[in-house]
Amino acid sequence: MIKEYSIYTLFPNGLKLFIYRKKKNKYTYLSANWVKSIEKIFYHIKGNIIIMNSDGDFLKTEEIFWNKKYKKIFNNKYTIIYCTDGTVLKAMNGLEATDDLKKIRLKNISGIFPIQ
């Protein structure tokens, strides 16, 4: 369900979004229980959030903000990132990252790192 208003769009029942970047042959997947979009540039996303990049790395959190224009995501909530190499990172106080999860800055971090 999509509700259109003059200054924002609301997805009250959630959203599953697949973004494909043809020039880079990369994708990003987003799933959430509730999304509010302001002018299709800034998104407030809540509830059971999963964001996955084309490498298979993904994060889970309960609330996040996405600035589509600058391709940045951020929050101040507990967030877990699972990497394909077995690394698990936990940000106790949130993160700032590119929306493809290539550059991540975690706040108050702990985690599990594989030893090879």
C-alpha positions as CSV (number, residue, x, y, z in Angstrom):
1,M,0.0,0.0,0.0
2,I,1.2,3.5,-0.9
3,K,-0.2,6.7,0.5
4,E,0.7,9.8,-1.4
5,Y,0.7,13.2,0.4
6,S,1.8,16.6,-0.9
7,I,5.2,16.5,0.8
8,Y,5.8,12.8,1.5
9,T,4.9,9.3,0.5
10,L,4.1,6.6,3.1
11,F,4.4,2.8,2.9
12,P,2.5,1.9,6.1
13,N,2.7,-1.8,5.4
14,G,6.3,-1.9,4.5
15,L,8.4,-2.2,1.4
16,K,10.7,-4.6,-0.4
17,L,12.9,-2.7,-2.8
18,F,15.5,-4.0,-5.2
19,I,17.8,-1.2,-6.6
20,Y,19.9,-2.2,-9.6
21,R,22.8,0.0,-10.8
22,K,23.2,-1.0,-14.4
23,K,26.5,0.9,-15.0
24,K,28.2,-1.0,-12.1
25,N,26.2,-4.2,-12.5
26,K,25.5,-4.0,-8.7
27,Y,22.4,-4.1,-6.6
28,T,21.1,-3.2,-3.2
29,Y,18.1,-4.9,-1.5
30,L,16.0,-3.3,1.2
31,S,13.2,-4.7,3.2
32,A,11.3,-2.9,6.1
33,N,8.0,-2.8,7.9
34,W,7.4,0.9,7.4
35,V,8.8,3.6,5.1
36,K,8.3,7.3,4.8
37,S,9.8,9.0,1.7
38,I,10.2,12.8,1.5
39,E,10.5,14.0,-2.1
40,K,12.0,10.6,-3.1
41,I,15.3,11.7,-1.7
42,F,15.2,11.2,2.1
43,Y,13.7,8.1,3.6
44,H,12.8,7.2,7.2
45,I,12.7,3.4,7.5
46,K,11.5,1.4,10.5
47,G,10.9,-2.1,11.7
48,N,12.7,-5.4,10.9
49,I,15.1,-3.7,8.4
50,I,17.4,-5.8,6.2
51,I,19.7,-4.2,3.7
52,M,21.9,-6.4,1.5
53,N,24.5,-5.5,-1.1
54,S,25.5,-7.4,-4.2
55,D,28.4,-9.1,-2.4
56,G,26.0,-10.8,0.0
57,D,26.9,-8.6,3.0
58,F,23.8,-7.4,4.9
59,L,22.7,-5.5,7.9
60,K,19.8,-5.8,10.3
61,T,18.4,-3.0,12.5
62,E,15.1,-1.5,13.6
63,E,15.4,2.1,12.3
64,I,17.5,3.8,9.7
65,F,17.6,7.0,7.6
66,W,18.6,6.9,4.0
67,N,19.7,10.0,2.0
68,K,19.3,8.7,-1.6
69,K,20.8,11.8,-3.1
70,Y,24.1,11.3,-1.2
71,K,23.8,7.5,-1.2
72,K,24.2,7.4,2.6
73,I,22.5,5.6,5.4
74,F,22.7,6.3,9.1
75,N,21.1,5.7,12.5
76,N,21.8,5.7,16.2
77,K,20.3,2.3,16.9
78,Y,21.7,-1.2,17.6
79,T,22.8,-2.6,14.2
80,I,24.3,-5.9,13.2
81,I,26.3,-6.4,10.0
82,Y,27.0,-9.9,8.6
83,C,29.8,-10.1,6.0
84,T,30.3,-13.0,3.6
85,D,33.7,-13.7,5.0
86,G,32.2,-14.6,8.4
87,T,32.7,-11.3,10.1
88,V,29.8,-10.2,12.3
89,L,29.9,-6.5,13.5
90,K,27.6,-5.1,16.1
91,A,27.2,-1.3,16.4
92,M,25.7,-0.5,19.8
93,N,25.1,3.2,19.0
94,G,24.4,3.1,15.3
95,L,26.3,3.6,12.0
96,E,27.0,5.8,9.1
97,A,27.6,4.1,5.7
98,T,27.3,4.3,2.0
99,D,24.0,2.7,0.8
100,D,26.0,-0.2,-0.9
101,L,27.7,-1.0,2.5
102,K,31.1,-0.5,1.0
103,K,32.2,2.2,3.5
104,I,30.9,1.8,7.0
105,R,31.6,3.7,10.2
106,L,30.2,2.0,13.3
107,K,29.6,3.6,16.7
108,N,30.6,1.6,19.8
109,I,31.5,-1.6,18.0
110,S,32.0,-5.2,18.9
111,G,32.1,-8.2,16.7
112,I,33.4,-11.6,15.6
113,F,36.3,-11.8,13.2
114,P,37.3,-15.0,11.4
115,I,40.9,-16.1,11.7
116,Q,42.4,-17.7,8.6
